[in-house]
Amino acid sequence: MKLLTFIGCGLAYAAIFSLNAQDNLTQSIERGKELYMESCVTCHLANGQGLKGTFPPLAKSDFLLKYPEKSIHSIKFGMNGKVVVNGVTYNNAMPPSGFADDEIADVMNYIRNSFGNKNMQLVTEKMVAAVKEK
Amino acid sequence: MKSQFSMIKQSFKFFLLPVALLASGLLMSHCNISSNDGELSEKNLKSETIVTGLTMPWAMAFLPDGRVLVTERGGKLRIVKGGTLDPQEITGIPKVYYRGQGGLLDVVLHPNYKENGWIYISYSSPKQEGEAGDDNGANTALMRAKLDGHQLTNIEHLYKASPNVKGGVHFGGKILFDNKGYVFLSLGERGQKENSQNLSKAQGKMVRLHEDGKIPNDNPFVKTKDALPEIWSYGHRNPQGLVMHPTTGTIWAHEHGPQGGDELNIVEKGKNYGWPLITYGIDYDNSIISDKTEAPGMEQPVIYWKPSIAPCGMTFVNSPKFKEWNGDLLVGSLKFMNLEHLTIKGNKVVKKEVIFDKIGRVRDVKQGPDGNIYVVVENTGSIVKISPKA
């Protein structure tokens, strides 16, 4: 009986914890969308398709999905020069967003879970703070 | 007979055709040479990077002693002397709202700078106590000051656009002196497009002030109920190119539009430039902003850009070094990282050509006191000089 209670409590705890985590992600995505519509949409567009040859896509972007740290770095500090996304070379520049670390986390969560992208793993403010200028 | 014919055909293929091509090629190149007499093009120009090391430069101003003032959007005013960036920044710049497109913006000298020493600076100003609008918001402000060594002195805050708005888009920020003693400042709509049509808010407007910041009493809406008296024209989106024609004195401005809706306008007293009631563009989520491109009482642009180029910076050419281009416009493009040369006849653009493709994200284009063209490039942190090849 004790064991059952223990397992039961554990399951309930895990369920609440994961629900909470999902809730955090959902809320972060919502906040991120607002920021995206403010600052990112003019180049990457509302559907995350970008402009082939000029502005790289975020939708199904191998760069975004493979290199979250590099993506955080580019939102935080800007990006300059050649980058290959989904086999297409882009040679443009992105200015730094001026967003705070928690806002960058929100934008990351939004773009990793939009335009057909899916990634349940939450990007946190702490993870963004850990990315230093290179 | 048949074989003879095919031989001719053969020889045409292998001999005559190349000769014909060569001949026409020579002819064409001759034509080019002759048609280029008196026609200036990128081929006759060279570009040199004269300064590097700037961090997101936005605008420049040429001091009479040969030094150049440069704003960095992050909030620093810098000096370039003899092609070298002075490591010591200028103090006295107020705190700027550095977010999205905001920050330290334009720098322009008073036309009589030599006598009075006034430097005019625009920037995204965070909300101050007692100001209207969103907490943690901002809007564009204009100040003037004098330079003493590496210090701004006699700082005067001349104007702040109202209300403060949260969010990092559409600050406008271009400063222009006309030749009648007035100063103009372009203001973006801060992402609230409907307010471009609202005369009680300074968003999406051109404002006109006396050089000390006082509002001229002949501004068009001084007597209009609930209208802000500083407004000169309205219905703008995000104007970041503002120049005066060197001979006619008319004011030309370009503005960032929605997708496919960037515009070049001739700005006149009291006029409505239509945003967002009329536009040639669509929104960034492909939604329709307006099904109208024209309407009575609203001005048509001189041209619009489809696709958008994200225009920033602009100059009229008025230089003995670019004689054939005098009276034409050079416009910077952030998006395609090039310059556009617009041939102007009267109030029309008769030709558009891209020059210096891939120069970088152009923030400012100015003609220097030496008659050469200077370009501020954001992403390379540099100033590029464009001059005729010797």
HADDOCK unambig.tbl for C-alpha pairs under 7 A between the chains (distance, minus, plus):
assign (segid A and resid 38 and name CA) (segid B and resid 167 and name CA) 6.84 0.50 0.50
assign (segid A and resid 38 and name CA) (segid B and resid 168 and name CA) 6.93 0.50 0.50
assign (segid A and resid 38 and name CA) (segid B and resid 169 and name CA) 6.78 0.50 0.50
assign (segid A and resid 39 and name CA) (segid B and resid 100 and name CA) 5.95 0.50 0.50
assign (segid A and resid 39 and name CA) (segid B and resid 168 and name CA) 6.85 0.50 0.50
assign (segid A and resid 39 and name CA) (segid B and resid 169 and name CA) 6.92 0.50 0.50
assign (segid A and resid 41 and name CA) (segid B and resid 284 and name CA) 6.41 0.50 0.50
assign (segid A and resid 42 and name CA) (segid B and resid 284 and name CA) 6.04 0.50 0.50
assign (segid A and resid 45 and name CA) (segid B and resid 284 and name CA) 5.63 0.50 0.50
assign (segid A and resid 45 and name CA) (segid B and resid 285 and name CA) 6.39 0.50 0.50
assign (segid A and resid 46 and name CA) (segid B and resid 284 and name CA) 6.03 0.50 0.50
assign (segid A and resid 46 and name CA) (segid B and resid 285 and name CA) 4.62 0.50 0.50
assign (segid A and resid 47 and name CA) (segid B and resid 285 and name CA) 6.99 0.50 0.50
assign (segid A and resid 80 and name CA) (segid B and resid 379 and name CA) 6.65 0.50 0.50
assign (segid A and resid 93 and name CA) (segid B and resid 379 and name CA) 6.11 0.50 0.50
assign (segid A and resid 97 and name CA) (segid B and resid 99 and name CA) 6.24 0.50 0.50
assign (segid A and resid 97 and name CA) (segid B and resid 100 and name CA) 5.09 0.50 0.50
assign (segid A and resid 98 and name CA) (segid B and resid 98 and name CA) 6.03 0.50 0.50
assign (segid A and resid 98 and name CA) (segid B and resid 99 and name CA) 4.26 0.50 0.50
assign (segid A and resid 98 and name CA) (segid B and resid 100 and name CA) 5.76 0.50 0.50
assign (segid A and resid 99 and name CA) (segid B and resid 99 and name CA) 6.41 0.50 0.50
